[in-house]
Amino acid sequence: MALGTEAGRYLAFNRDEWAILRAATPMTLRQEHLDELRGINERIDLNEVATVYLSLTRLLNLYVSATQNLQKVTSTFLGAMAPKVPYIIGVAGSVAVGKSTFARILQALLAHWPDHPRVGLVTTDGFLYPNRVLEDRGIMNRKGFPESYDTKRLLQFLREVKSGAAEVLVPIYSHVVYDIVDGESAAIKQPDILIVEGLNVLQVGSESNEFVSDYFDFSIYIDADERDIEQWYVDRFLALCATVFQDPNSFFTHYAHLTTDEAVQTAKSIWREINGRNLRENIAPTRDRASLVLRKRADHRVTEVHLRRL
């Protein structure tokens, strides 16, 4: 599916053109910190951070500052104190495309800018319905599809964050047990910036006229050829079989002793029946709604950046 550049909606940059826009932005990550942020089977190095992420954080810093100044102007006009309202960044894209690693690195880099040291990160996994609800509704095999999320609860969370609430709770999701953890939550306490990462955060299908993306100040879509994403998913599945799935508490422990060939076939089947369908039907169609699109090639390197015109 072609990006809407032909209508002049986006400014397009190749890798080198984008890297130049870093200007004098300093590298604030060290290799050991990057190693901690990198997801399983994720390929990214400091050169990639310098080439792609630093220009992006410079742009976002400028956008955040402009938004904060606009809020001050509005408050001055109204004769009121400027409320502390977080700048919200949405990060969307397919399973296995590298959203989580991207969001963690972006969080770490933005937190080093002097004007916004408090950068929060929330994944929409915490707003999935519990497995028992998915099973009752007969949609356990559609986990990750739009209907598997408690969208009303996610919207309420975003409303409270944008209203400047002192503390807003987020449900905790465990990838080991593959379910919401009963009675556990994380507190979001008035961050300067909040990153919201998830598969369908740019989705517009809703029972109401209110969408998750309505609360975003900026949104990013991580893009790649589906064949490459499928291979990344298979590679990750094989890595999980040798690590996380070995945990007796893992929901997927029954995959732990598959042979390599069996694991590959299982991963391809899951992709074909679930993740690939979700990408084509629900996730990819939202790409042109993003403020910025990062296009990856087979080696995980970003080769193109498309920035929506204001």
Phi and psi in degrees as a GROMACS rama.xvg file:
@    title "Ramachandran Plot"
@    xaxis  label "Phi"
@    yaxis  label "Psi"
@TYPE xy
-76.6195  141.002  ALA-2
-72.9099  150.028  LEU-3
-77.0858  44.8959  GLY-4
-76.4976  -23.7821  THR-5
-64.2364  -24.7457  GLU-6
-91.2553  5.77181  ALA-7
75.6629  20.8037  GLY-8
-78.0711  -25.048  ARG-9
-125.939  147.518  TYR-10
-92.0583  129.744  LEU-11
-104.9  137.146  ALA-12
-131.023  138.876  PHE-13
-84.1933  178.559  ASN-14
-58.5566  -45.7499  ARG-15
-69.1813  -40.902  ASP-16
-62.023  -38.8226  GLU-17
-70.2545  -40.8119  TRP-18
-59.9184  -35.855  ALA-19
-60.7374  -30.7526  ILE-20
-71.8431  -4.40568  LEU-21
-61.0971  -31.9502  ARG-22
55.5075  -125.164  ALA-23
-100.576  16.1922  ALA-24
-59.8963  122.905  THR-25
-79.4594  152.331  PRO-26
-80.5416  120.415  MET-27
-111.865  2.60034  THR-28
-102.311  143.118  LEU-29
-105.519  161.394  ARG-30
-57.8311  -42.1371  GLN-31
-65.3545  -33.6208  GLU-32
-70.527  -40.9249  HIS-33
-61.2659  -39.3172  LEU-34
-60.2284  -35.9224  ASP-35
-71.6878  -31.6701  GLU-36
-83.2302  -24.0233  LEU-37
-70.9665  133.773  ARG-38
-76.3744  172.067  GLY-39
-63.3742  130.492  ILE-40
66.1573  15.1203  ASN-41
-88.8028  131.98  GLU-42
-106.011  107.906  ARG-43
-155.399  140.684  ILE-44
-129.555  177.33  ASP-45
-65.1667  -28.0782  LEU-46
-64.205  -40.6279  ASN-47
-66.2759  -39.3494  GLU-48
-61.0385  -46.3736  VAL-49
-65.4231  -38.7831  ALA-50
-74.4175  -39.467  THR-51
-107.948  -49.4217  VAL-52
-74.74  -36.5768  TYR-53
-67.3054  -38.7373  LEU-54
-63.522  -39.9881  SER-55
-64.8949  -42.8036  LEU-56
-67.7018  -32.3018  THR-57
-63.7511  -46.2483  ARG-58
-60.1955  -45.6348  LEU-59
-65.4758  -37.9884  LEU-60
-60.4235  -40.7462  ASN-61
-66.3741  -40.9898  LEU-62
-65.4631  -43.0579  TYR-63
-62.2609  -45.6687  VAL-64
-60.7242  -42.5896  SER-65
-64.6991  -40.2221  ALA-66
-66.4005  -42.3588  THR-67
-63.6016  -39.268  GLN-68
-65.2874  -38.7269  ASN-69
-64.4091  -38.7264  LEU-70
-63.3814  -38.9481  GLN-71
-66.09  -40.7556  LYS-72
-62.0247  -44.535  VAL-73
-62.8802  -41.552  THR-74
-65.9931  -38.7815  SER-75
-62.1734  -43.4228  THR-76
-60.7829  -39.3735  PHE-77
-84.1118  -7.74081  LEU-78
68.8107  35.8781  GLY-79
-129.339  165.546  ALA-80
-71.5551  140.373  MET-81
-69.7926  120.209  ALA-82
-71.5851  154.74  PRO-83
-86.7796  101.407  LYS-84
-115.83  119.273  VAL-85
-64.076  145.996  PRO-86
-84.6021  121.1  TYR-87
-105.758  128.22  ILE-88
-113.956  124.075  ILE-89
-96.0297  139.139  GLY-90
-125.384  118.543  VAL-91
-122.696  165.004  ALA-92
151.173  174.005  GLY-93
-69.5328  162.623  SER-94
-55.4971  138.297  VAL-95
72.7513  7.14436  ALA-96
-85.5103  -10.4633  VAL-97
103.687  20.8485  GLY-98
-60.3635  -46.1182  LYS-99
-64.9092  -46.0198  SER-100
-62.1374  -44.4893  THR-101
-56.8384  -47.8521  PHE-102
-64.4964  -39.6577  ALA-103
-66.5268  -41.3877  ARG-104
-67.2552  -42.1627  ILE-105
-60.4195  -42.2135  LEU-106
-59.9  -46.6045  GLN-107
-63.3721  -40.9475  ALA-108
-70.8552  -43.8105  LEU-109
-64.9037  -31.7352  LEU-110
-67.3955  -14.3559  ALA-111
-91.0339  -6.62454  HIS-112
-74.0946  137.647  TRP-113
-65.0909  -25.7905  PRO-114
-87.5533  -10.8555  ASP-115
-147.475  72.9864  HIS-116
-72.6942  -18.404  PRO-117
-100.515  103.549  ARG-118
-120.19  115.415  VAL-119
-94.15  159.638  GLY-120
-138.632  127.461  LEU-121
-129.956  133.47  VAL-122
-103.078  145.124  THR-123
-74.9665  -2.49575  THR-124
-54.7458  -34.6006  ASP-125
-66.688  -12.7237  GLY-126
-106.47  11.6487  PHE-127
-68.5868  147.409  LEU-128
-66.37  147.263  TYR-129
-57.7792  155.002  PRO-130
-55.5014  -37.2436  ASN-131
-62.3274  -35.2754  ARG-132
-71.224  -43.0728  VAL-133
-61.8048  -39.6601  LEU-134
-67.2509  -42.4906  GLU-135
-60.7163  -34.7849  ASP-136
-88.3782  -3.13185  ARG-137
70.0539  29.1139  GLY-138
-125.202  24.9633  ILE-139
-59.5488  -32.704  MET-140
-80.809  3.79747  ASN-141
-118.552  26.7289  ARG-142
-64.4365  128  LYS-143
102.418  -18.8267  GLY-144
-74.7581  158.321  PHE-145
-51.4525  -39.1329  PRO-146
-71.7125  -9.24859  GLU-147
-87.3057  -3.29281  SER-148
-101.625  145.114  TYR-149
-83.7522  79.1957  ASP-150
-62.8366  -35.1557  THR-151
-61.2919  -40.6097  LYS-152
-68.9097  -38.5663  ARG-153
-64.2666  -42.6514  LEU-154
-64.0019  -39.7159  LEU-155
-63.3018  -40.4661  GLN-156
-58.9235  -47.5921  PHE-157
-66.2786  -36.5823  LEU-158
-59.7164  -46.1931  ARG-159
-66.2694  -40.3114  GLU-160
-62.4802  -46.5201  VAL-161
-70.3468  -20.8146  LYS-162
-80.9905  -6.76916  SER-163
87.5213  20.644  GLY-164
-56.0438  140.993  ALA-165
-63.6202  -33.9505  ALA-166
-152.224  132.292  GLU-167
-129.904  132.398  VAL-168
-92.2482  143.137  LEU-169
-121.763  130.858  VAL-170
-61.8879  149.617  PRO-171
-98.3465  133.885  ILE-172
-114.803  135.914  TYR-173
-108.605  122.914  SER-174
-77.7046  -13.3211  HIS-175
-74.0255  -53.1484  VAL-176
-88.6621  -5.98598  VAL-177
61.2641  42.9271  TYR-178
-162.291  164.564  ASP-179
-67.0607  139.158  ILE-180
-90.1768  113.615  VAL-181
-57.5869  131.887  ASP-182
78.2176  0.879077  GLY-183
-111.341  143.164  GLU-184
-153.055  161.915  SER-185
-114.723  147.663  ALA-186
-101.772  130.003  ALA-187
-102.573  116.543  ILE-188
-116.39  84.8976  LYS-189
43.7476  61.8221  GLN-190
-71.0358  159.151  PRO-191
-71.581  -38.5684  ASP-192
-132.055  140.892  ILE-193
-126.006  125.1  LEU-194
-98.3774  126.865  ILE-195
-115.07  113.269  VAL-196
-112.439  132.863  GLU-197
-177.522  164.793  GLY-198
-62.1185  -47.4621  LEU-199
-116.401  30.893  ASN-200
-69.9829  -13.9235  VAL-201
-101.513  8.81901  LEU-202
-65.1422  141.428  GLN-203
-109.782  -11.8025  VAL-204
-68.3944  123.269  GLY-205
-158.907  155.804  SER-206
-72.9821  -17.5846  GLU-207
-121.401  -174.92  SER-208
-93.18  12.3239  ASN-209
-106.161  129.874  GLU-210
-121.908  152.453  PHE-211
-55.1441  -42.3247  VAL-212
-67.4754  -14.3254  SER-213
-59.6707  -25.1035  ASP-214
-94.61  -0.0915934  TYR-215
-87.1924  137.433  PHE-216
-88.0341  -24.376  ASP-217
-155.458  144.577  PHE-218
-136.505  146.399  SER-219
-128.598  134.064  ILE-220
-116.224  126.179  TYR-221
-92.9233  119.477  ILE-222
-119.762  153.316  ASP-223
-168.088  165.263  ALA-224
-64.878  138.575  ASP-225
-59.1348  -36.0177  GLU-226
-61.5683  -37.9115  ARG-227
-69.0137  -42.9431  ASP-228
-63.1429  -40.9178  ILE-229
-59.9076  -43.6529  GLU-230
-64.11  -39.7957  GLN-231
-62.4767  -37.722  TRP-232
-64.9929  -44.3508  TYR-233
-61.6314  -45.7752  VAL-234
-59.3326  -42.9232  ASP-235
-66.9026  -39.4581  ARG-236
-60.3463  -42.5686  PHE-237
-63.2538  -40.1433  LEU-238
-65.9866  -38.9632  ALA-239
-67.5758  -35.6704  LEU-240
-59.3149  -32.9798  CYS-241
-89.4333  -6.97755  ALA-242
-129.279  -89.8824  THR-243
-58.8397  -40.9197  VAL-244
-67.7485  -14.046  PHE-245
-74.5837  -17.6183  GLN-246
-66.9175  124.577  ASP-247
-61.5065  -19.784  PRO-248
-85.7172  -6.31861  ASN-249
-68.351  138.729  SER-250
-61.3159  -27.3659  PHE-251
-105.59  25.4264  PHE-252
-61.2618  -22.6876  THR-253
-69.3145  -11.7268  HIS-254
-91.6548  -9.04627  TYR-255
-61.1271  -30.1583  ALA-256
-108.827  19.1384  HIS-257
-68.2722  146.735  LEU-258
-69.7257  166.843  THR-259
-59.6021  -43.8518  THR-260
-63.6643  -41.5609  ASP-261
-64.7114  -39.7396  GLU-262
-65.1764  -41.7643  ALA-263
-62.4249  -45.5491  VAL-264
-65.9241  -37.3077  GLN-265
-64.7371  -46.0688  THR-266
-61.8152  -42.5768  ALA-267
-65.0272  -35.8028  LYS-268
-66.5237  -43.6398  SER-269
-62.5022  -41.8238  ILE-270
-62.1484  -47.3115  TRP-271
-62.9038  -41.2624  ARG-272
-89.3785  -25.3087  GLU-273
-124.679  -70.932  ILE-274
-67.2263  -39.8712  ASN-275
-65.4698  -41.7472  GLY-276
-63.0123  -43.7909  ARG-277
-63.0847  -39.0046  ASN-278
-61.2965  -51.3091  LEU-279
-68.8926  -40.6101  ARG-280
-84.0331  -32.9765  GLU-281
-124.247  -35.5543  ASN-282
-90.0728  -56.0677  ILE-283
-56.5136  -37.3292  ALA-284
-63.3245  -14.0152  PRO-285
-91.8628  -3.51351  THR-286
-57.3577  -42.7032  ARG-287
-73.3927  1.36357  ASP-288
-92.3116  -8.53906  ARG-289
-75.5116  150.776  ALA-290
-71.484  -31.6728  SER-291
-146.802  137.062  LEU-292
-119.297  127.259  VAL-293
-105.418  122.243  LEU-294
-104.051  120.885  ARG-295
-99.9765  152.473  LYS-296
-103.231  -176.706  ARG-297
-59.5593  -28.3991  ALA-298
-88.7728  13.4689  ASP-299
78.1066  -3.17821  HIS-300
-75.6939  142.637  ARG-301
-80.5949  126.726  VAL-302
-110.476  -24.2026  THR-303
-137.772  145.676  GLU-304
-129.824  130.731  VAL-305
-120.556  118.661  HIS-306
-109.717  123.084  LEU-307
-64.6199  136.053  ARG-308
-67.7998  143.737  ARG-309
